[in-house]
């Protein structure tokens, strides 16, 4: 191969590698909630609650931002403070938990979004004693009057 052809080929390979590196870098930016803020610090969640159960009534919905307390939640500052006071607030009830067989009603709530930069997708029910206790610990997130059955 001629020296000029080798130089052109080398330049082409370097340019392609550079473009590929930029593409990977850009693919890792942004995304997520609220314009891609730094993971690990942002808390913004979407909350939906069905006080009469998913099959029997309309849902209520709120958005809660905790970096600068706000959103559509009726008491964002207090809710954020209470949320941060809970240890691992969106962890499900352990599978091996021993729970009373008591029904607390058909109410359902779902929370999804980011909690301290980590993705959350949690469901809350009142199907047994453990779930009722979990609901009660988080009731500040979904301030609804629930129906019992």
C-alpha positions in Angstrom: 0.0 0.0 0.0 1.1 3.6 -0.7 2.1 5.7 2.4 -0.7 8.2 1.6 -3.2 5.4 1.5 -1.9 4.0 4.9 -2.2 7.5 6.5 -5.7 8.0 5.2 -6.8 4.5 6.4 -5.2 5.1 9.8 -7.0 8.5 10.1 -10.3 6.9 9.1 -9.9 4.3 11.8 -9.0 6.8 14.5 -12.0 9.0 13.5 -14.4 6.1 13.7 -13.0 5.0 17.1 -13.4 8.6 18.3 -17.0 8.8 17.1 -17.8 5.5 18.7 -16.3 6.7 22.0 -18.4 9.9 21.9 -21.6 7.8 21.1 -21.0 5.6 24.1 -20.4 8.7 26.3 -23.6 10.4 25.1 -25.6 7.2 25.6 -24.7 7.2 29.3 -25.9 10.8 29.7 -29.4 12.0 30.6 -32.2 9.6 30.7 -34.0 8.8 33.9 -36.1 11.4 35.7 -35.7 15.1 35.7 -33.1 15.6 33.0 -30.6 13.1 34.1 -29.4 14.6 37.4 -26.5 12.9 39.2 -27.6 9.4 40.4 -27.5 8.8 44.1 -29.0 12.1 45.2 -32.3 12.7 43.3 -35.7 11.7 44.8 -38.8 12.2 42.6 -41.6 9.7 42.7 -45.0 9.3 41.1 -47.6 8.0 43.5 -51.0 6.5 42.6 -53.5 5.2 45.2 -56.8 3.4 44.7 -58.6 3.8 48.0 -61.4 1.4 47.0 -59.1 -1.0 45.1 -58.0 -1.0 41.5 -61.2 -2.7 40.3 -63.6 -0.6 42.2 -62.8 3.1 41.8 -60.8 5.9 40.5 -57.2 6.5 41.5 -55.6 9.6 43.1 -52.2 10.7 41.9 -49.4 12.8 43.2 -45.8 13.6 42.3 -43.3 14.2 45.0 -39.9 15.9 44.5 -37.5 15.9 47.5 -34.4 17.7 46.2 -36.4 20.9 46.4 -39.5 19.8 48.2 -42.4 20.1 45.8 -44.7 18.4 43.3 -48.4 17.9 43.6 -48.3 16.1 47.0 -50.2 18.1 49.6 -47.4 18.2 52.1 -44.1 17.7 50.2 -41.7 18.9 52.8 -43.1 16.7 55.6 -43.5 13.7 53.2 -39.8 13.9 52.1 -38.7 14.2 55.7 -40.7 11.2 56.7 -39.5 9.2 53.7 -35.9 9.9 54.4 -36.4 8.8 58.0 -37.4 5.3 56.9 -34.8 2.6 56.5 -35.0 1.1 53.0 -38.5 2.5 52.5 -39.4 0.6 49.2 -38.2 -2.8 50.2 -41.0 -5.4 49.9 -42.1 -7.5 52.9 -39.7 -10.4 53.2 -41.1 -13.7 51.7 -40.4 -15.6 54.9 -42.2 -13.0 57.1 -44.8 -14.4 59.5 -47.9 -12.3 59.1 -51.4 -12.2 60.7 -54.2 -13.3 58.4 -56.2 -10.1 58.7 -57.6 -8.2 55.8 -57.3 -4.5 55.9 -59.4 -3.6 52.9 -59.0 -3.3 49.1 -56.8 -0.1 49.0 -53.8 -0.3 46.7 -51.0 2.2 46.2 -48.0 2.2 43.8 -44.9 4.3 43.9 -42.4 4.6 41.1 -39.6 6.8 40.1 -36.2 7.6 41.8 -35.3 7.4 45.5 -31.9 8.8 46.2 -31.0 8.2 42.6 -32.1 4.5 42.6 -35.1 3.3 40.5 -38.1 2.3 42.7 -41.3 0.5 41.7 -43.2 -0.5 44.8 -46.8 -1.7 45.5 -48.6 -1.3 48.8 -51.7 -3.3 49.8 -53.6 -4.2 53.0 -53.9 -7.9 52.4 -52.4 -9.1 55.7 -50.9 -7.8 58.9 -47.5 -7.3 57.4 -48.8 -5.4 54.4 -51.1 -3.3 56.7 -48.1 -2.3 58.8 -46.1 -1.5 55.7 -49.0 0.6 54.4 -49.3 2.4 57.7 -45.6 3.3 57.7 -46.0 4.8 54.2 -49.5 6.3 54.5 -48.0 9.8 54.4 -47.1 9.2 50.8 -50.7 8.4 49.7 -53.0 10.6 51.9 -56.3 9.1 51.0 -59.3 8.0 53.0 -59.4 4.3 52.4 -62.4 2.1 52.3 -62.3 -1.0 54.4 -64.2 -4.2 53.5 
